[in-house]
């Protein structure tokens, strides 16, 4: 379950998810332990998608 939520967070963050959406994903995911929720919050907060390459 943890890996599925993490993959969802990556996808949604790359598409421009709001903090409310991220919070909803983490809190509404069933089967996560409190430490897993905390780890997912830290992951989401620190995740920075790779910038799009620019063509010159």
N, CA, C and O atoms as a CHARMM CRD file, in Angstrom:
* protein
*
  224
    1    1 UNK  N      0.82100  -1.19300   0.00000 PROA 1      0.00000
    2    1 UNK  CA     0.00000   0.00000   0.00000 PROA 1      0.00000
    3    1 UNK  C      0.86900   1.26300   0.00000 PROA 1      0.00000
    4    1 UNK  O      0.58500   2.22400  -0.71500 PROA 1      0.00000
    5    2 UNK  N      1.91900   1.24500   0.80300 PROA 2      0.00000
    6    2 UNK  CA     2.81200   2.39700   0.90800 PROA 2      0.00000
    7    2 UNK  C      3.35300   2.78600  -0.46400 PROA 2      0.00000
    8    2 UNK  O      3.34300   3.96000  -0.83200 PROA 2      0.00000
    9    3 UNK  N      3.82200   1.80100  -1.21500 PROA 3      0.00000
   10    3 UNK  CA     4.40200   2.08100  -2.53400 PROA 3      0.00000
   11    3 UNK  C      3.36400   2.62600  -3.51000 PROA 3      0.00000
   12    3 UNK  O      3.68400   3.47400  -4.34400 PROA 3      0.00000
   13    4 UNK  N      2.12700   2.14900  -3.41400 PROA 4      0.00000
   14    4 UNK  CA     1.05900   2.65500  -4.28400 PROA 4      0.00000
   15    4 UNK  C      0.76400   4.11500  -3.98200 PROA 4      0.00000
   16    4 UNK  O      0.60700   4.92200  -4.89900 PROA 4      0.00000
   17    5 UNK  N      0.68900   4.45600  -2.70800 PROA 5      0.00000
   18    5 UNK  CA     0.42100   5.84500  -2.31400 PROA 5      0.00000
   19    5 UNK  C      1.57400   6.73600  -2.74600 PROA 5      0.00000
   20    5 UNK  O      1.35700   7.85000  -3.22200 PROA 5      0.00000
   21    6 UNK  N      2.79800   6.25100  -2.58100 PROA 6      0.00000
   22    6 UNK  CA     3.97000   7.03000  -2.98200 PROA 6      0.00000
   23    6 UNK  C      3.95400   7.28700  -4.49000 PROA 6      0.00000
   24    6 UNK  O      4.24400   8.39700  -4.93500 PROA 6      0.00000
   25    7 UNK  N      3.61800   6.26600  -5.27300 PROA 7      0.00000
   26    7 UNK  CA     3.53700   6.43000  -6.73000 PROA 7      0.00000
   27    7 UNK  C      2.44200   7.42800  -7.10200 PROA 7      0.00000
   28    7 UNK  O      2.61900   8.23100  -8.01800 PROA 7      0.00000
   29    8 UNK  N      1.32000   7.37900  -6.40100 PROA 8      0.00000
   30    8 UNK  CA     0.23400   8.32500  -6.64400 PROA 8      0.00000
   31    8 UNK  C      0.67300   9.74100  -6.31600 PROA 8      0.00000
   32    8 UNK  O      0.36600  10.67600  -7.05700 PROA 8      0.00000
   33    9 UNK  N      1.38800   9.90500  -5.21600 PROA 9      0.00000
   34    9 UNK  CA     1.88600  11.22600  -4.84000 PROA 9      0.00000
   35    9 UNK  C      2.83600  11.77900  -5.90200 PROA 9      0.00000
   36    9 UNK  O      2.74700  12.95200  -6.26600 PROA 9      0.00000
   37   10 UNK  N      3.73200  10.94800  -6.39000 PROA 10     0.00000
   38   10 UNK  CA     4.66000  11.39300  -7.43300 PROA 10     0.00000
   39   10 UNK  C      3.88600  11.87100  -8.65100 PROA 10     0.00000
   40   10 UNK  O      4.15000  12.94400  -9.19300 PROA 10     0.00000
   41   11 UNK  N      2.93400  11.06300  -9.06700 PROA 11     0.00000
   42   11 UNK  CA     2.13900  11.41600 -10.25100 PROA 11     0.00000
   43   11 UNK  C      1.38500  12.71900 -10.06100 PROA 11     0.00000
   44   11 UNK  O      1.40900  13.58800 -10.93300 PROA 11     0.00000
   45   12 UNK  N      0.71500  12.85900  -8.92600 PROA 12     0.00000
   46   12 UNK  CA    -0.09400  14.05100  -8.67400 PROA 12     0.00000
   47   12 UNK  C      0.76600  15.29100  -8.48600 PROA 12     0.00000
   48   12 UNK  O      0.39000  16.36800  -8.94900 PROA 12     0.00000
   49   13 UNK  N      1.90700  15.17200  -7.82200 PROA 13     0.00000
   50   13 UNK  CA     2.80300  16.32200  -7.62800 PROA 13     0.00000
   51   13 UNK  C      3.32300  16.80200  -8.97900 PROA 13     0.00000
   52   13 UNK  O      3.38800  18.00400  -9.23500 PROA 13     0.00000
   53   14 UNK  N      3.69100  15.86000  -9.83800 PROA 14     0.00000
   54   14 UNK  CA     4.18800  16.23700 -11.15900 PROA 14     0.00000
   55   14 UNK  C      3.11200  16.92200 -11.99700 PROA 14     0.00000
   56   14 UNK  O      3.42600  17.68800 -12.90900 PROA 14     0.00000
   57   15 UNK  N      1.84200  16.64600 -11.68900 PROA 15     0.00000
   58   15 UNK  CA     0.74400  17.29300 -12.40400 PROA 15     0.00000
   59   15 UNK  C      0.26700  18.56900 -11.70100 PROA 15     0.00000
   60   15 UNK  O     -0.69600  19.19800 -12.13900 PROA 15     0.00000
   61   16 UNK  N      0.94900  18.95200 -10.59800 PROA 16     0.00000
   62   16 UNK  CA     0.63300  20.20700  -9.93200 PROA 16     0.00000
   63   16 UNK  C     -0.36600  20.10400  -8.79500 PROA 16     0.00000
   64   16 UNK  O     -1.17600  21.01200  -8.60800 PROA 16     0.00000
   65   17 UNK  N     -0.33000  19.02400  -8.03300 PROA 17     0.00000
   66   17 UNK  CA    -1.25900  18.83900  -6.91600 PROA 17     0.00000
   67   17 UNK  C     -1.10900  19.95700  -5.88200 PROA 17     0.00000
   68   17 UNK  O     -0.01400  20.46800  -5.64700 PROA 17     0.00000
   69   18 UNK  N     -2.22600  20.31700  -5.27900 PROA 18     0.00000
   70   18 UNK  CA    -2.21000  21.29600  -4.19100 PROA 18     0.00000
   71   18 UNK  C     -1.90700  20.57100  -2.87700 PROA 18     0.00000
   72   18 UNK  O     -1.97400  19.34400  -2.80400 PROA 18     0.00000
   73   19 UNK  N     -1.57400  21.34300  -1.84500 PROA 19     0.00000
   74   19 UNK  CA    -1.33900  20.74500  -0.53300 PROA 19     0.00000
   75   19 UNK  C     -2.59100  20.05400  -0.00800 PROA 19     0.00000
   76   19 UNK  O     -2.49800  19.02300   0.65700 PROA 19     0.00000
   77   20 UNK  N     -3.75500  20.61200  -0.30100 PROA 20     0.00000
   78   20 UNK  CA    -5.00900  19.97400   0.11700 PROA 20     0.00000
   79   20 UNK  C     -5.16700  18.60600  -0.52300 PROA 20     0.00000
   80   20 UNK  O     -5.59300  17.65600   0.13400 PROA 20     0.00000
   81   21 UNK  N     -4.83000  18.50000  -1.79700 PROA 21     0.00000
   82   21 UNK  CA    -4.93500  17.21700  -2.48700 PROA 21     0.00000
   83   21 UNK  C     -3.93900  16.20600  -1.92100 PROA 21     0.00000
   84   21 UNK  O     -4.27700  15.04000  -1.71600 PROA 21     0.00000
   85   22 UNK  N     -2.72600  16.65200  -1.67400 PROA 22     0.00000
   86   22 UNK  CA    -1.71400  15.76800  -1.09700 PROA 22     0.00000
   87   22 UNK  C     -2.16600  15.28600   0.27800 PROA 22     0.00000
   88   22 UNK  O     -2.04500  14.10300   0.59600 PROA 22     0.00000
   89   23 UNK  N     -2.68000  16.19400   1.08200 PROA 23     0.00000
   90   23 UNK  CA    -3.17900  15.84000   2.40900 PROA 23     0.00000
   91   23 UNK  C     -4.29100  14.80400   2.30900 PROA 23     0.00000
   92   23 UNK  O     -4.31000  13.83300   3.06500 PROA 23     0.00000
   93   24 UNK  N     -5.20300  15.00700   1.39000 PROA 24     0.00000
   94   24 UNK  CA    -6.32100  14.08200   1.19700 PROA 24     0.00000
   95   24 UNK  C     -5.81300  12.69800   0.80400 PROA 24     0.00000
   96   24 UNK  O     -6.29800  11.69000   1.31900 PROA 24     0.00000
   97   25 UNK  N     -4.84700  12.64300  -0.09800 PROA 25     0.00000
   98   25 UNK  CA    -4.30100  11.35100  -0.53200 PROA 25     0.00000
   99   25 UNK  C     -3.68000  10.61600   0.65600 PROA 25     0.00000
  100   25 UNK  O     -3.93600   9.42800   0.85200 PROA 25     0.00000
  101   26 UNK  N     -2.87200  11.31400   1.44200 PROA 26     0.00000
  102   26 UNK  CA    -2.18500  10.67500   2.56900 PROA 26     0.00000
  103   26 UNK  C     -3.17400  10.26000   3.65300 PROA 26     0.00000
  104   26 UNK  O     -3.09200   9.14500   4.16800 PROA 26     0.00000
  105   27 UNK  N     -4.09600  11.13200   4.00000 PROA 27     0.00000
  106   27 UNK  CA    -5.01300  10.83500   5.09900 PROA 27     0.00000
  107   27 UNK  C     -6.09300   9.82100   4.74000 PROA 27     0.00000
  108   27 UNK  O     -6.53200   9.06200   5.60400 PROA 27     0.00000
  109   28 UNK  N     -6.52600   9.79300   3.49000 PROA 28     0.00000
  110   28 UNK  CA    -7.61900   8.90500   3.09300 PROA 28     0.00000
  111   28 UNK  C     -7.13900   7.50600   2.69500 PROA 28     0.00000
  112   28 UNK  O     -7.95700   6.60600   2.50100 PROA 28     0.00000
  113   29 UNK  N     -5.83900   7.31800   2.57600 PROA 29     0.00000
  114   29 UNK  CA    -5.31300   6.00800   2.18800 PROA 29     0.00000
  115   29 UNK  C     -5.43300   5.05200   3.37100 PROA 29     0.00000
  116   29 UNK  O     -4.88200   5.29800   4.44400 PROA 29     0.00000
  117   30 UNK  N     -6.14800   3.97800   3.16000 PROA 30     0.00000
  118   30 UNK  CA    -6.36500   3.00800   4.22400 PROA 30     0.00000
  119   30 UNK  C     -5.18800   2.03900   4.31100 PROA 30     0.00000
  120   30 UNK  O     -4.51600   1.76800   3.31600 PROA 30     0.00000
  121   31 UNK  N     -4.95100   1.52800   5.50600 PROA 31     0.00000
  122   31 UNK  CA    -3.92000   0.51900   5.70600 PROA 31     0.00000
  123   31 UNK  C     -2.53700   1.05400   5.97600 PROA 31     0.00000
  124   31 UNK  O     -1.58300   0.27900   6.03000 PROA 31     0.00000
  125   32 UNK  N     -2.39500   2.36700   6.15000 PROA 32     0.00000
  126   32 UNK  CA    -1.08400   2.93400   6.44700 PROA 32     0.00000
  127   32 UNK  C     -0.91700   3.11200   7.95100 PROA 32     0.00000
  128   32 UNK  O     -1.84300   3.52400   8.65000 PROA 32     0.00000
  129   33 UNK  N      0.27100   2.79700   8.43100 PROA 33     0.00000
  130   33 UNK  CA     0.58200   3.05200   9.83400 PROA 33     0.00000
  131   33 UNK  C      0.92400   4.53800   9.99800 PROA 33     0.00000
  132   33 UNK  O      1.26400   5.20600   9.02100 PROA 33     0.00000
  133   34 UNK  N      0.83500   5.05100  11.21800 PROA 34     0.00000
  134   34 UNK  CA     1.16100   6.46900  11.44400 PROA 34     0.00000
  135   34 UNK  C      2.56400   6.84500  10.97300 PROA 34     0.00000
  136   34 UNK  O      2.75800   7.92800  10.42300 PROA 34     0.00000
  137   35 UNK  N      3.54300   5.96500  11.18200 PROA 35     0.00000
  138   35 UNK  CA     4.90400   6.29200  10.73600 PROA 35     0.00000
  139   35 UNK  C      4.99900   6.31400   9.21200 PROA 35     0.00000
  140   35 UNK  O      5.78800   7.08100   8.66000 PROA 35     0.00000
  141   36 UNK  N      4.20700   5.48400   8.52100 PROA 36     0.00000
  142   36 UNK  CA     4.18900   5.51000   7.06700 PROA 36     0.00000
  143   36 UNK  C      3.55600   6.80100   6.56200 PROA 36     0.00000
  144   36 UNK  O      4.03000   7.37900   5.58300 PROA 36     0.00000
  145   37 UNK  N      2.49000   7.26000   7.21800 PROA 37     0.00000
  146   37 UNK  CA     1.87100   8.53500   6.84100 PROA 37     0.00000
  147   37 UNK  C      2.86400   9.68400   6.99900 PROA 37     0.00000
  148   37 UNK  O      2.96300  10.55200   6.13200 PROA 37     0.00000
  149   38 UNK  N      3.59600   9.68200   8.10800 PROA 38     0.00000
  150   38 UNK  CA     4.59800  10.71600   8.35400 PROA 38     0.00000
  151   38 UNK  C      5.67600  10.67700   7.27500 PROA 38     0.00000
  152   38 UNK  O      6.07000  11.71700   6.74700 PROA 38     0.00000
  153   39 UNK  N      6.14900   9.47900   6.95200 PROA 39     0.00000
  154   39 UNK  CA     7.17500   9.34400   5.91500 PROA 39     0.00000
  155   39 UNK  C      6.66700   9.83300   4.56600 PROA 39     0.00000
  156   39 UNK  O      7.41600  10.46300   3.81900 PROA 39     0.00000
  157   40 UNK  N      5.41500   9.55500   4.24200 PROA 40     0.00000
  158   40 UNK  CA     4.84400  10.02200   2.97500 PROA 40     0.00000
  159   40 UNK  C      4.72300  11.53500   2.94500 PROA 40     0.00000
  160   40 UNK  O      4.94000  12.15600   1.90500 PROA 40     0.00000
  161   41 UNK  N      4.37500  12.13900   4.09000 PROA 41     0.00000
  162   41 UNK  CA     4.32200  13.60200   4.17000 PROA 41     0.00000
  163   41 UNK  C      5.69200  14.19300   3.90800 PROA 41     0.00000
  164   41 UNK  O      5.82400  15.14300   3.13800 PROA 41     0.00000
  165   42 UNK  N      6.72000  13.63300   4.54900 PROA 42     0.00000
  166   42 UNK  CA     8.08100  14.12400   4.34200 PROA 42     0.00000
  167   42 UNK  C      8.49800  13.94500   2.89600 PROA 42     0.00000
  168   42 UNK  O      9.11100  14.83500   2.30600 PROA 42     0.00000
  169   43 UNK  N      8.16800  12.79400   2.32300 PROA 43     0.00000
  170   43 UNK  CA     8.49400  12.54700   0.92500 PROA 43     0.00000
  171   43 UNK  C      7.82900  13.58900   0.02500 PROA 43     0.00000
  172   43 UNK  O      8.48400  14.18700  -0.82900 PROA 43     0.00000
  173   44 UNK  N      6.52700  13.80300   0.22100 PROA 44     0.00000
  174   44 UNK  CA     5.78700  14.75200  -0.61900 PROA 44     0.00000
  175   44 UNK  C      6.34200  16.16200  -0.46000 PROA 44     0.00000
  176   44 UNK  O      6.45600  16.89800  -1.44000 PROA 44     0.00000
  177   45 UNK  N      6.68200  16.53800   0.74900 PROA 45     0.00000
  178   45 UNK  CA     7.17700  17.88600   1.00600 PROA 45     0.00000
  179   45 UNK  C      8.52800  18.12100   0.31900 PROA 45     0.00000
  180   45 UNK  O      8.79200  19.21900  -0.17000 PROA 45     0.00000
  181   46 UNK  N      9.38100  17.09200   0.28100 PROA 46     0.00000
  182   46 UNK  CA    10.73500  17.22600  -0.25300 PROA 46     0.00000
  183   46 UNK  C     10.86800  16.82400  -1.71600 PROA 46     0.00000
  184   46 UNK  O     11.91300  17.05200  -2.32500 PROA 46     0.00000
  185   47 UNK  N      9.82800  16.23200  -2.28500 PROA 47     0.00000
  186   47 UNK  CA     9.91500  15.75100  -3.66000 PROA 47     0.00000
  187   47 UNK  C      9.93600  16.92100  -4.63800 PROA 47     0.00000
  188   47 UNK  O      9.08200  17.80500  -4.58000 PROA 47     0.00000
  189   48 UNK  N     10.89900  16.92000  -5.51700 PROA 48     0.00000
  190   48 UNK  CA    11.00500  17.95800  -6.54400 PROA 48     0.00000
  191   48 UNK  C     11.16100  17.26800  -7.89500 PROA 48     0.00000
  192   48 UNK  O     12.19900  16.66200  -8.16300 PROA 48     0.00000
  193   49 UNK  N     10.14500  17.35300  -8.74400 PROA 49     0.00000
  194   49 UNK  CA    10.26500  16.72000 -10.06600 PROA 49     0.00000
  195   49 UNK  C     11.43000  17.31300 -10.84900 PROA 49     0.00000
  196   49 UNK  O     11.78800  18.47800 -10.67500 PROA 49     0.00000
  197   50 UNK  N     12.00800  16.49600 -11.70700 PROA 50     0.00000
  198   50 UNK  CA    13.10500  16.97500 -12.55500 PROA 50     0.00000
  199   50 UNK  C     12.54800  18.03500 -13.50800 PROA 50     0.00000
  200   50 UNK  O     11.46200  17.86400 -14.06100 PROA 50     0.00000
  201   51 UNK  N     13.28200  19.11600 -13.69800 PROA 51     0.00000
  202   51 UNK  CA    12.80000  20.16400 -14.61300 PROA 51     0.00000
  203   51 UNK  C     12.74300  19.64800 -16.03900 PROA 51     0.00000
  204   51 UNK  O     13.52500  18.78800 -16.44400 PROA 51     0.00000
  205   52 UNK  N     11.80200  20.19200 -16.78300 PROA 52     0.00000
  206   52 UNK  CA    11.66500  19.84000 -18.20700 PROA 52     0.00000
  207   52 UNK  C     12.87400  20.39700 -18.94600 PROA 52     0.00000
  208   52 UNK  O     13.27500  21.53500 -18.70300 PROA 52     0.00000
  209   53 UNK  N     13.46000  19.60900 -19.84500 PROA 53     0.00000
  210   53 UNK  CA    14.57400  20.13700 -20.62600 PROA 53     0.00000
  211   53 UNK  C     14.09300  21.24900 -21.57100 PROA 53     0.00000
  212   53 UNK  O     13.00100  21.17300 -22.13500 PROA 53     0.00000
  213   54 UNK  N     14.90600  22.25000 -21.72400 PROA 54     0.00000
  214   54 UNK  CA    14.53500  23.35000 -22.61400 PROA 54     0.00000
  215   54 UNK  C     15.31400  23.21900 -23.91700 PROA 54     0.00000
  216   54 UNK  O     16.48800  22.84900 -23.91800 PROA 54     0.00000
  217   55 UNK  N     14.66600  23.51600 -24.98900 PROA 55     0.00000
  218   55 UNK  CA    15.29900  23.48500 -26.29200 PROA 55     0.00000
  219   55 UNK  C     15.73500  24.89700 -26.66200 PROA 55     0.00000
  220   55 UNK  O     14.94700  25.83800 -26.56400 PROA 55     0.00000
  221   56 UNK  N     16.94100  25.04300 -27.07100 PROA 56     0.00000
  222   56 UNK  CA    17.44900  26.37700 -27.43900 PROA 56     0.00000
  223   56 UNK  C     17.45300  26.54200 -28.91500 PROA 56     0.00000
  224   56 UNK  O     17.84500  27.59500 -29.41800 PROA 56     0.00000
